[in-house]
Amino acid sequence: MYSGPFQPGDKVQLTDAKRRHFTIELVPGGQFHSHKGIVEHDDIIGADEGSVVESTLGADYLCFRHLLVDHVLSMPRGAAVIYPKDAAQILVEGDIFMGARVLEAGAGSGALTMSLLRAVGPEGRVFSYEIRDDHLAFAKDNVAEYFGSHPEWWSPRLGDFGEITREDLDGPVDRVILDMVEPWHFIDTVKDVLIPGGVFMTYVATVPQLMNIMEAIREAKCFTEPRAWETLLREWKVEGLATRPEHRMNAHTAFLVWTRRLADGVVPPRPQRRARR
Ligand SMILES: C[S@@+](CC[C@H](N)C(=O)[O-])C[C@H]1O[C@@H](n2cnc3c(N)ncnc32)[C@H](O)[C@@H]1O
């Protein structure tokens, strides 16, 4: 359940007065123990999200279900995850639409997978390739935990992205998203499986990676001139006269690269660059 009163089986985040989080799974008759006393699960079951429960020693806890971002940031990881600020960019700039057929690799810990699955919905399809079986196991567990079961429109597969063919995917896909160390080795596969007009996005952490993938896309001569950007997210503290940016931020996660597949046989228009003086 994503909304409505709490039910048995729900994962609930309890937040105390010091903003510390504790996650519990609701079981009828169950108890949450801490040095601040005991919280009865039965006091939470049936209550609305956003309720406050009191422990036997008088401590208050605010109760909410996990949002997708809470799950992504707290779930077990086999590999580094795509952070929510970048996943949001991929969903919108990558134009992940309801019913889309999306191919991603590597599945890693399954963080991006969950956003893709929600965006395409049951009418769509997400193929998630991962070369390491231990990482794929993390992705499967994390996705199943979030959705409560294995979504029918998800195809997690153990395999090398470079060996995928259209037949493996029952035809071309609308979107390809790559998050791996050397995506430039797989441009031919992207070219083969992506439908004309389809969007290809990739996520790379370093400048040399960025340069390599941009060059590989240009050399393939079947994509539009690629765009590259990064997103800087700075939180603000807003408290009267103390209002100011937070002192700390995650200054860099990765660069995003975006391009679209041209129709077969089309020569990419040359990018217009200003003549140097
Ligand atoms: C940074 S992780 C991906 C994280 C994932 N996007 C997430 O949000 O949780 C990169 C993954 O790519 C996988 N990988 C690397 N090369 C691959 C290939 N050729 N085919 C499939 N997966 C590959 C790695 O094993 C690793 O798990």
The ligand as a Tripos MOL2 file, in Angstrom:
@<TRIPOS>MOLECULE
LIG
   27    29     1     0     0
SMALL
NO_CHARGES

@<TRIPOS>ATOM
      1 C1         27.0160    2.0420  -10.6580 C.3       1 LIG1
      2 S1         26.2850    0.4920  -10.8660 S.3       1 LIG1
      3 C2         24.6390    0.8260  -11.4160 C.3       1 LIG1
      4 C3         23.7600    1.3700  -10.3180 C.3       1 LIG1
      5 C4         22.3030    1.4570  -10.7040 C.3       1 LIG1
      6 N1         22.0910    2.3110  -11.8640 N.3       1 LIG1
      7 C5         21.4830    1.9510   -9.5390 C.2       1 LIG1
      8 O1         20.9290    3.0690   -9.6110 O.co2     1 LIG1
      9 O2         21.3770    1.2390   -8.5180 O.co2     1 LIG1
     10 C6         27.0730   -0.0660  -12.3430 C.3       1 LIG1
     11 C7         26.7410   -1.5310  -12.6300 C.3       1 LIG1
     12 O3         27.0330   -1.8270  -13.9850 O.3       1 LIG1
     13 C8         27.3710   -3.1890  -14.0480 C.3       1 LIG1
     14 N2         28.0010   -3.4300  -15.3650 N.ar      1 LIG1
     15 C9         29.2370   -3.0430  -15.7630 C.ar      1 LIG1
     16 N3         29.4610   -3.4290  -17.0330 N.ar      1 LIG1
     17 C10        28.3290   -4.0530  -17.4550 C.ar      1 LIG1
     18 C11        27.9380   -4.6870  -18.6820 C.ar      1 LIG1
     19 N4         28.7730   -4.7450  -19.7410 N.pl3     1 LIG1
     20 N5         26.6970   -5.2230  -18.7810 N.ar      1 LIG1
     21 C12        25.8480   -5.1780  -17.7230 C.ar      1 LIG1
     22 N6         26.1690   -4.6200  -16.5250 N.ar      1 LIG1
     23 C13        27.3900   -4.0620  -16.3900 C.ar      1 LIG1
     24 C14        28.2750   -3.3600  -12.8330 C.3       1 LIG1
     25 O4         28.4160   -4.7090  -12.4510 O.3       1 LIG1
     26 C15        27.5580   -2.5120  -11.7900 C.3       1 LIG1
     27 O5         26.6920   -3.2720  -10.9990 O.3       1 LIG1
@<TRIPOS>BOND
     1     1     2 1
     2     2     3 1
     3     2    10 1
     4     3     4 1
     5     4     5 1
     6     5     6 1
     7     5     7 1
     8     7     8 2
     9     7     9 1
    10    10    11 1
    11    11    12 1
    12    11    26 1
    13    12    13 1
    14    13    14 1
    15    13    24 1
    16    14    15 ar
    17    14    23 ar
    18    15    16 ar
    19    16    17 ar
    20    17    18 ar
    21    17    23 ar
    22    18    19 1
    23    18    20 ar
    24    20    21 ar
    25    21    22 ar
    26    22    23 ar
    27    24    25 1
    28    24    26 1
    29    26    27 1
@<TRIPOS>SUBSTRUCTURE
     1 LIG1         1 GROUP 0 **** ****
